[in-house]
Amino acid sequence: MYGEHTATPTAPTSWACRHHGLRAVDADCDGAPDLLMDQSCQQVQCEAAPPAAGCTAGTAFHQVNHHLPDGGYRGEVTSAPL
């Protein structure tokens, strides 16, 4: 794992995202390292306890960048509510 970091803007209606690490894994078993990253994002005002009125769940993202034979990468991103 290459580390975790958080991007937290100051405006309450902005989105804050927490990156849960970047990993190099051979996800498609072709012998080349693919890059995997997970992150969760939510409006800043919805992270308070209790959340502000009208807040909805944030979003979780999972990204896989598949290593290609030419040295490039092809990305796939999926998302789901938190």
C-alpha positions as CSV (number, residue, x, y, z in Angstrom):
1,M,0.0,0.0,0.0
2,Y,1.3,3.4,-0.9
3,G,-0.5,5.4,1.8
4,E,-3.7,7.2,2.7
5,H,-4.6,10.8,2.5
6,T,-7.6,13.1,2.9
7,A,-8.6,16.1,0.9
8,T,-10.9,18.3,3.0
9,P,-12.1,21.6,1.5
10,T,-13.4,24.4,3.8
11,A,-16.8,25.2,2.2
12,P,-19.6,23.1,3.9
13,T,-21.2,22.2,0.5
14,S,-17.9,21.0,-0.9
15,W,-17.0,17.3,-1.1
16,A,-14.4,15.8,1.2
17,C,-12.7,12.6,-0.1
18,R,-10.7,10.1,1.8
19,H,-8.3,8.0,-0.2
20,H,-7.8,4.6,1.4
21,G,-4.6,3.7,-0.3
22,L,-3.1,2.9,-3.7
23,R,-2.0,-0.6,-4.2
24,A,-0.1,-2.4,-7.0
25,V,-1.8,-5.8,-7.5
26,D,-1.9,-8.2,-10.4
27,A,-5.7,-8.0,-10.5
28,D,-6.2,-9.8,-13.9
29,C,-3.4,-12.4,-13.4
30,D,-1.4,-11.4,-16.5
31,G,1.9,-10.9,-14.6
32,A,1.8,-7.1,-14.8
33,P,1.0,-4.8,-11.8
34,D,-2.4,-3.1,-11.9
35,L,-3.2,-0.1,-9.7
36,L,-6.1,-0.3,-7.3
37,M,-7.5,2.7,-5.3
38,D,-10.4,3.1,-3.0
39,Q,-11.9,6.3,-1.8
40,S,-15.0,7.6,0.0
41,C,-16.5,11.0,-0.6
42,Q,-19.2,13.0,1.2
43,Q,-20.2,16.7,1.6
44,V,-18.3,18.3,4.4
45,Q,-21.6,19.4,6.1
46,C,-22.8,15.8,6.2
47,E,-19.7,14.6,8.1
48,A,-20.8,16.4,11.3
49,A,-22.4,14.5,14.2
50,P,-25.3,14.8,13.9
51,P,-25.3,15.5,10.1
52,A,-26.9,18.6,8.8
53,A,-30.6,18.4,7.7
54,G,-31.0,17.0,4.2
55,C,-27.7,15.1,4.1
56,T,-27.5,11.9,2.2
57,A,-25.0,9.1,2.3
58,G,-21.6,9.6,0.7
59,T,-20.2,7.6,-2.2
60,A,-17.6,4.9,-2.2
61,F,-15.4,4.6,-5.3
62,H,-13.2,1.6,-6.4
63,Q,-10.8,2.2,-9.2
64,V,-8.7,-0.4,-11.1
65,N,-6.2,0.8,-13.6
66,H,-5.3,-2.3,-15.7
67,H,-1.7,-2.4,-17.0
68,L,-1.7,-2.7,-20.8
69,P,0.9,-4.4,-23.0
70,D,2.0,-1.0,-24.5
71,G,2.8,0.2,-20.9
72,G,-0.3,2.3,-20.6
73,Y,-3.3,1.8,-18.3
74,R,-7.0,1.3,-18.8
75,G,-9.1,2.6,-15.9
76,E,-12.4,1.2,-14.5
77,V,-14.3,3.0,-11.8
78,T,-17.3,1.6,-9.9
79,S,-19.2,3.4,-7.2
80,A,-21.8,2.6,-4.5
81,P,-23.5,4.6,-1.7
82,L,-21.8,4.4,1.7
